[in-house]
Amino acid sequence: MATEEGNYEAVRSRDARFDGLFFFAVSTTGIYCRPSCPAVTPKRENVSFFATAAAAQSAGFRACRRCRPDAVPGSADWNARADVVGRAVRLIGDGVVDREGVAGLAARLGYSARQVQRQLNAELGAGPIALARAQRGHTARVLLQTTSLRAADIAFAAGFASVRQFNETMREIYASTPTQLRSARSNSGGRKGELGPDGAAGVPLRLAYRGAYDSGQVFDYLAARTVAGVEEVVGQAAGPPMPGRTHGRTHGRTYRRTLRLPHGAGVAEVSEQAGTGRWLACRLHLEDLRDLTTATQRMRRLFDLDADPYAVAERLCADEELAPLVARRPGIRSPGAADPEELAVRAVLTEGLTAARARRATDRLASCYGQSLPAPSGGLALLFPRPADLVNADLAAVDVPDERRAAVRAVSRALASGAVRLDPGADRDEAERALLALPGVHPWTAGYIRMRALGDPDVLLEPAVAGAARWRPWSSYATHHRWRSASAERAERAPQRTA
């Protein structure tokens, strides 16, 4: 809803569809909430609206303790938009401001720091520092309520420059001290001692999403593309409701993978969720807890958790072909990538191969050129090779045509040198043009990389379809609906859809 009156109607009806799309604050209480907050609806004259939690915090409001507005899914607009504001929000979510400062963010965007500050303030009501601060506060709250780490360790793990800054921020955002937040652990939080100082037991998280979520589709998609030693899917697919239950499905599979993060390695585990809770259970095992925010955002992108299925369904259901597909599977998502550069290398390596041969090739590439995980975890023992590791590799051990080996070296060289950028703030059009200029990278593969590595929701990877323009800006979801509806035999015959 574009108007404030429309926003207020969403608040009055406690409409969860708008959680994360905007926030409302109440002047008489000094609290800001998500639209679906169960508290008594405030009077219209006492309500103001904000595009982000950071803007509400900057205006002096503290987060509601009932609805936890800082934990809602992000707005799908940031993934759909290709302008500087959308790119900036994605980069801030990846932790760039914490690692490189505002100057580093501006350099990645190709603007001056003043221009970035002005544009973010004008549209979001908060600049990059405020947005990063809100994110640090949320990370710290999660650590306080799910781990037994010392408060000082949590402060630096969340990205704060000092314990004093950490304490002041938590009081301003939550009107509570870190000690009070820790004592108010939620039922979903960890038990005392669950996570030791070395992080061995992992950090448990709930990754929220909005609307319907077809976890079976996402887990099937990822399971068909796992790389041995880097990824695995364990357990059985979630089944129908258990006897005596009126809703939900049984717990199913767990997707596990290694992560190469700014401060060290990690292992992420995400479970196929049962019940009606709009979240996926996740556990992150990190060498360095400073990577918590980055690892969380990468898993959110991989599982497409910030999508807006209501907007997608509204557009696609207007199409005669897609309407029955959406009705059958309303929560289909467009999986992204936990490591965009890894995804690009895999896509180029396997272009034109059958599914079986593609799996053998990626498995071999990882085993020959990947880096050993500091401590193996289950079936996970490898970090996928970095582009720099492949620039001069002969790749003779990988069973692919010579053209594919040359293409892998070319794309690795471009990624390692920065000639092609696939970070969350990359210009998608520019990245696709740069990919197509490389030898051996063809339009389908460049589009696939754009859809998954860059999280573009508007990529159609099907032959020309009459009326496909009506699917925009959600063509990636149309692509997945069409793929999902195709038979397994047809999917096996599509050799280039194996990356």
C-alpha positions in Angstrom: 0.0 0.0 0.0 1.4 3.3 -1.1 -0.5 5.7 1.2 -0.4 6.2 4.9 -4.1 5.6 5.1 -3.6 2.3 3.4 -0.8 1.5 5.7 -3.1 2.2 8.7 -5.7 -0.1 7.3 -3.0 -2.8 7.2 -2.2 -2.1 10.8 -5.9 -2.2 11.9 -6.3 -5.6 10.2 -2.9 -6.9 11.6 -2.1 -7.9 8.0 1.2 -10.0 8.1 1.6 -9.5 4.4 3.0 -6.1 5.1 5.5 -7.1 7.8 8.9 -5.8 6.7 7.4 -3.6 3.9 6.9 -0.7 6.4 6.9 -0.1 10.2 4.6 2.0 12.3 5.5 3.9 15.5 3.2 5.2 18.3 4.0 8.6 19.7 2.2 7.9 23.0 4.3 4.8 23.8 7.6 5.5 22.0 7.4 2.1 20.5 7.6 0.9 16.8 6.0 -2.3 15.6 5.4 -4.5 12.5 1.9 -4.2 10.9 0.8 -7.5 12.3 1.6 -6.6 16.0 -1.1 -8.2 18.2 -1.3 -5.2 20.6 -4.3 -2.9 20.7 -4.5 -0.8 17.5 -3.4 2.8 18.3 -5.3 5.9 17.3 -4.5 7.2 13.8 -3.3 10.6 15.1 -0.7 8.9 17.2 0.8 6.8 14.4 3.7 7.5 12.0 5.1 5.2 9.4 8.7 4.4 8.5 10.3 2.5 5.6 12.9 0.8 7.8 13.4 -0.2 11.4 16.5 1.9 11.3 14.5 5.0 10.5 12.1 4.4 13.4 15.1 3.9 15.7 16.7 7.1 14.4 13.4 8.9 15.2 13.8 7.8 18.9 11.4 4.9 18.9 12.3 1.5 20.5 11.4 -1.9 19.2 8.2 -3.6 20.5 8.9 -6.5 22.8 5.8 -8.4 21.6 6.1 -8.4 17.8 9.9 -8.0 17.5 9.8 -5.8 14.4 13.6 -6.0 13.9 13.2 -9.8 13.1 10.7 -9.6 10.2 11.7 -10.6 6.6 13.3 -7.8 4.6 11.3 -6.0 1.9 11.3 -7.8 -1.5 11.8 -4.3 -3.1 15.5 -4.4 -2.2 16.0 -7.5 -4.2 13.9 -6.3 -7.1 15.4 -2.9 -7.4 18.6 -2.2 -9.4 19.1 1.5 -8.4 21.7 2.7 -5.9 19.3 2.5 -2.9 18.4 -1.1 -3.5 22.1 -2.0 -4.1 23.2 -0.1 -1.0 20.6 -1.9 1.2 21.8 -5.3 -0.1 25.4 -4.4 0.6 24.7 -3.1 4.1 22.8 -6.4 4.8 26.0 -8.3 3.8 28.0 -6.4 6.4 30.0 -4.1 4.1 29.6 -1.0 6.3 30.9 -2.9 9.3 33.9 -4.2 7.4 34.7 -1.3 5.1 32.9 1.7 6.4 30.7 4.1 4.5 33.6 4.9 2.2 33.9 1.3 1.2 30.1 1.1 0.6 30.3 4.2 -1.6 33.3 2.9 -3.6 31.4 -0.3 -4.4 28.4 1.6 -5.6 30.5 4.1 -7.6 29.1 7.1 -5.8 30.5 9.5 -3.3 29.8 8.9 0.4 27.8 12.1 0.5 25.6 11.0 -2.5 24.9 7.6 -0.9 24.0 9.3 2.4 21.7 11.7 0.8 19.8 9.1 -1.3 19.4 6.7 1.6 18.2 9.4 3.9 15.8 10.8 1.4 14.1 7.5 0.7 14.5 5.4 3.8 14.8 8.1 6.5 18.1 6.6 7.7 21.7 6.7 6.4 24.1 3.8 6.0 25.5 4.1 9.5 22.0 4.0 11.0 21.0 1.0 8.9 24.1 -0.9 9.9 23.6 0.1 13.5 20.1 -1.4 13.5 21.5 -4.6 12.0 24.2 -4.8 14.6 21.6 -4.4 17.3 19.5 -7.2 16.0 22.6 -9.5 15.7 23.5 -8.7 19.3 20.0 -9.5 20.6 20.1 -12.9 18.8 23.5 -13.7 20.4 22.3 -12.5 23.8 19.2 -14.7 23.7 20.6 -17.8 22.1 24.2 -18.1 23.5 26.1 -17.9 26.7 28.9 -15.7 25.3 30.1 -12.9 27.5 28.5 -9.5 26.7 31.9 -8.1 25.7 32.4 -10.9 23.2 29.0 -10.4 21.8 29.6 -6.7 21.3 32.6 -7.2 19.0 31.0 -10.2 17.3 28.0 -8.0 16.3 30.3 -5.3 14.9 30.3 -2.7 17.7 33.5 -0.7 18.1 33.3 -0.8 21.9 31.3 -2.2 24.8 30.1 1.2 25.7 28.6 1.7 22.2 27.1 -1.7 22.5 25.4 -1.0 25.8 24.1 2.4 24.7 22.7 1.0 21.4 20.9 -1.8 23.1 19.3 0.6 25.6 18.2 2.9 22.8 16.8 0.2 20.5 15.2 -2.1 23.0 14.9 0.0 26.2 16.8 -2.8 28.0 20.3 -3.5 29.0 22.1 -6.5 27.6 21.7 -8.3 30.9 17.9 -7.7 30.8 17.7 -8.9 27.2 19.6 -12.1 28.1 17.3 -12.8 31.0 14.3 -12.5 28.7 15.3 -15.4 26.5 12.4 -16.6 24.3 11.2 -20.1 24.3 13.1 -20.6 21.0 16.4 -19.4 22.5 19.2 -21.6 23.5 19.8 -23.0 26.9 22.6 -21.6 29.0 25.8 -23.1 27.9 24.5 -24.2 24.5 27.3 -22.2 22.8 30.7 -22.2 24.2 33.3 -19.4 23.6 34.6 -21.3 20.6 31.2 -21.4 18.9 31.4 -25.2 18.6 27.7 -25.9 19.1 26.6 -23.2 16.6 24.2 -20.3 16.8 20.5 -21.2 16.5 18.4 -18.8 14.4 14.9 -18.5 13.1 15.0 -17.3 9.5 11.6 -15.5 9.0 9.7 -15.4 5.7 6.3 -14.1 4.7 3.4 -15.9 3.1 3.4 -19.4 1.7 6.8 -21.2 1.5 7.2 -24.3 -0.6 10.1 -25.8 1.3 9.8 -29.1 -0.7 10.5 -27.2 -3.9 13.5 -25.4 -2.5 15.0 -28.4 -0.8 14.5 -30.6 -3.9 16.1 -28.0 -6.1 19.2 -27.7 -3.8 19.4 -31.4 -3.2 19.7 -32.0 -7.0 22.7 -29.7 -7.2 24.8 -30.5 -4.1 28.6 -30.7 -4.4 30.2 -33.5 -2.5 32.2 -32.3 0.5 30.7 -28.8 0.2 27.0 -29.4 0.5 24.7 -32.2 1.6 21.0 -32.8 2.3 20.3 -35.3 5.0 17.1 -36.8 6.2 13.8 -37.5 4.4 11.5 -35.1 2.7 8.8 -33.6 5.0 5.6 -35.6 4.9 1.9 -34.9 5.5 0.5 -33.9 8.9 0.9 -36.4 11.7 -2.2 -38.2 13.0 -4.1 -35.9 15.4 -2.5 -32.7 14.0 -4.7 -30.3 12.1 -1.9 -28.5 10.3 1.7 -28.5 9.3 4.0 -31.3 8.2 6.5 -33.4 9.9 10.1 -32.3 10.1 12.0 -33.2 7.0 15.5 -32.7 5.5 18.4 -30.6 6.6 20.5 -28.8 4.1 24.1 -28.3 5.2 26.9 -26.5 3.5 30.3 -24.9 4.1 30.8 -21.1 3.8 33.8 -19.0 3.0 33.3 -15.8 5.0 35.2 -12.6 5.5 36.8 -13.6 8.8 36.9 -17.4 8.4 35.1 -20.6 7.5 31.6 -21.6 8.6 29.0 -24.4 8.3 25.3 -23.6 7.9 22.4 -25.9 8.6 18.8 -25.2 7.5 16.0 -27.5 8.3 12.8 -28.1 6.3 10.4 -26.6 8.7 7.2 -28.1 10.0 4.1 -26.4 11.4 2.7 -23.0 10.8 5.6 -20.9 12.0 6.8 -18.6 9.3 10.4 -19.4 9.7 13.1 -21.9 8.8 15.3 -23.3 11.6 19.0 -22.5 11.0 22.2 -23.2 12.9 25.4 -21.5 12.0 28.8 -22.8 13.1 31.4 -20.1 12.6 35.1 -19.8 13.1 34.6 -16.1 13.9 31.3 -14.8 15.2 31.9 -11.5 13.5 30.6 -13.3 10.4 27.2 -14.0 11.9 25.4 -11.2 10.0 27.0 -12.0 6.7 26.3 -15.7 7.0 22.7 -15.1 8.0 22.1 -12.8 5.0 23.7 -15.3 2.6 21.4 -18.1 3.8 18.4 -15.8 3.5 19.4 -15.1 -0.2 20.0 -18.8 -0.9 16.5 -19.7 0.4 14.9 -16.6 -1.0 13.4 -15.7 2.3 12.7 -12.0 1.6 10.4 -12.7 -1.3 6.9 -11.3 -1.5 4.7 -14.3 -2.6 1.6 -12.2 -2.5 2.9 -9.8 -5.1 4.3 -12.7 -7.2 1.0 -14.6 -7.1 -1.1 -11.5 -7.9 0.9 -10.9 -11.1 1.3 -14.5 -12.2 -2.3 -15.5 -11.5 -3.4 -13.0 -14.1 -1.8 -15.3 -16.7 -3.9 -18.2 -18.1 -1.0 -20.6 -18.2 0.5 -19.9 -14.8 -2.6 -19.4 -12.7 -3.2 -23.1 -12.2 0.5 -23.7 -11.4 0.5 -20.9 -8.8 -2.7 -22.3 -7.3 -1.2 -25.7 -6.9 2.1 -24.4 -5.5 1.6 -20.9 -4.1 4.9 -20.7 -2.2 7.4 -21.5 -4.9 10.7 -19.5 -4.5 13.6 -18.7 -6.7 16.7 -19.9 -4.8 19.7 -17.6 -4.8 23.3 -18.4 -3.9 25.3 -18.6 -0.7 28.5 -17.7 -2.6 27.8 -15.9 -5.9 31.3 -16.5 -7.3 31.0 -20.2 -6.6 27.7 -20.3 -8.4 29.2 -18.6 -11.4 32.1 -21.0 -11.7 29.7 -24.0 -11.3 27.3 -22.6 -14.0 30.1 -22.0 -16.5 31.7 -25.4 -15.8 28.6 -27.4 -16.4 27.0 -25.6 -19.3 25.8 -28.1 -21.9 26.4 -31.2 -19.7 23.9 -33.7 -18.6 22.8 -33.6 -14.9 24.9 -36.7 -14.0 28.0 -35.5 -15.7 27.6 -32.0 -14.2 27.6 -33.4 -10.7 30.7 -35.5 -11.4 32.5 -32.4 -12.8 31.6 -30.1 -9.9 32.5 -32.8 -7.3 35.8 -33.3 -9.0 36.6 -29.6 -9.2 35.9 -29.2 -5.5 37.9 -32.3 -4.4 40.9 -31.3 -6.5 41.1 -27.6 -6.0 39.0 -26.9 -2.9 40.4 -26.0 0.5 40.0 -28.4 3.4 37.6 -27.3 6.2 39.6 -26.7 9.4 37.4 -29.4 11.1 35.2 -31.8 9.0 31.5 -31.7 9.9 29.5 -34.8 8.9 29.9 -35.1 5.2 31.3 -31.6 4.8 35.1 -31.3 4.5 35.7 -28.7 1.8 35.4 -25.1 0.9 34.7 -24.6 -2.8 37.8 -23.3 -4.7 38.1 -19.5 -5.0 38.3 -18.0 -8.5 42.0 -17.1 -7.8 42.7 -20.8 -7.2 41.4 -21.7 -10.7 43.0 -18.9 -12.8 46.1 -20.9 -13.8 44.8 -24.4 -13.0 44.9 -26.8 -16.0 41.7 -28.6 -14.7 42.8 -31.8 -16.5 41.4 -33.9 -13.7 37.9 -32.5 -14.4 36.0 -34.4 -17.0 34.6 -31.6 -19.2 35.3 -30.4 -22.7 38.4 -28.2 -23.2 36.0 -25.3 -24.0 34.5 -25.6 -20.5 37.9 -25.6 -18.9 38.9 -22.5 -20.8 35.6 -20.8 -19.9 36.1 -21.6 -16.2 39.6 -20.0 -16.2 38.3 -17.0 -18.0 35.4 -16.3 -15.6 37.7 -17.1 -12.6 40.2 -14.5 -13.9 37.5 -11.9 -14.4 36.1 -12.5 -10.9 39.6 -12.5 -9.2 40.6 -9.3 -11.0 37.3 -7.5 -10.3 36.4 -7.2 -14.0 33.2 -9.1 -13.1 31.5 -8.3 -9.8 28.8 -10.4 -8.3 28.5 -9.0 -4.8 25.1 -8.0 -3.5 25.6 -4.4 -4.7 26.7 -5.3 -8.3 25.0 -3.6 -11.2 23.1 -6.6 -12.7 23.1 -5.3 -16.3 26.7 -4.4 -16.2 27.6 -7.8 -14.7 25.6 -9.7 -17.4 27.3 -7.7 -20.1 30.8 -8.5 -18.6 29.9 -12.2 -18.4 28.8 -12.4 -22.0 32.0 -10.7 -23.1 34.0 -13.7 -21.7 34.8 -16.7 -24.0 32.5 -19.7 -23.5 29.8 -17.8 -21.5 26.5 -18.0 -23.4 23.2 -16.1 -22.8 21.4 -18.9 -20.9 24.3 -19.3 -18.5 24.7 -15.5 -18.0 21.0 -15.3 -17.3 21.2 -18.2 -14.8 24.0 -16.5 -13.0 22.0 -13.2 -12.9 19.0 -15.0 -11.5 20.8 -16.9 -8.8 24.1 -15.2 -8.0 22.7 -11.7 -8.3 19.2 -12.6 -6.9 17.4 -11.0 -9.8 13.6 -11.8 -9.6 13.0 -10.9 -13.2 14.9 -13.5 -15.3 13.1 -15.7 -17.8 15.2 -18.8 -18.6 12.8 -20.4 -21.0 12.4 -20.1 -24.8 10.4 -17.2 -26.0 6.9 -17.4 -24.6 4.0 -15.4 -25.9 2.8 -12.9 -23.3 5.8 -13.4 -21.0 6.1 -9.6 -20.6 3.0 -9.9 -18.3 5.1 -11.8 -15.8 7.4 -9.0 -15.1 9.0 -8.2 -12.6 8.6 -11.8 -11.4 9.9 -13.7 -14.4 12.3 -15.8 -12.3 9.3 -17.2 -10.3 7.5 -17.9 -13.6 10.6 -19.8 -14.7 10.6 -21.9 -11.5 6.9 -22.6 -11.8 7.4 -23.9 -15.3 10.4 -26.0 -14.3 8.5 -27.4 -11.3 5.6 -28.4 -13.5 7.8 -30.2 -16.0 8.4 -34.0 -15.6 11.6 -35.3 -14.1 12.4 -36.9 -17.5 12.1 -33.5 -19.2 14.4 -31.9 -16.6 17.0 -34.6 -17.2 16.9 -33.9 -21.0 17.7 -30.2 -20.4 21.5 -30.3 -20.3 22.2 -26.7 -19.6 19.9 -26.6 -16.5 22.4 -28.5 -14.4 24.4 -25.8 -12.6 
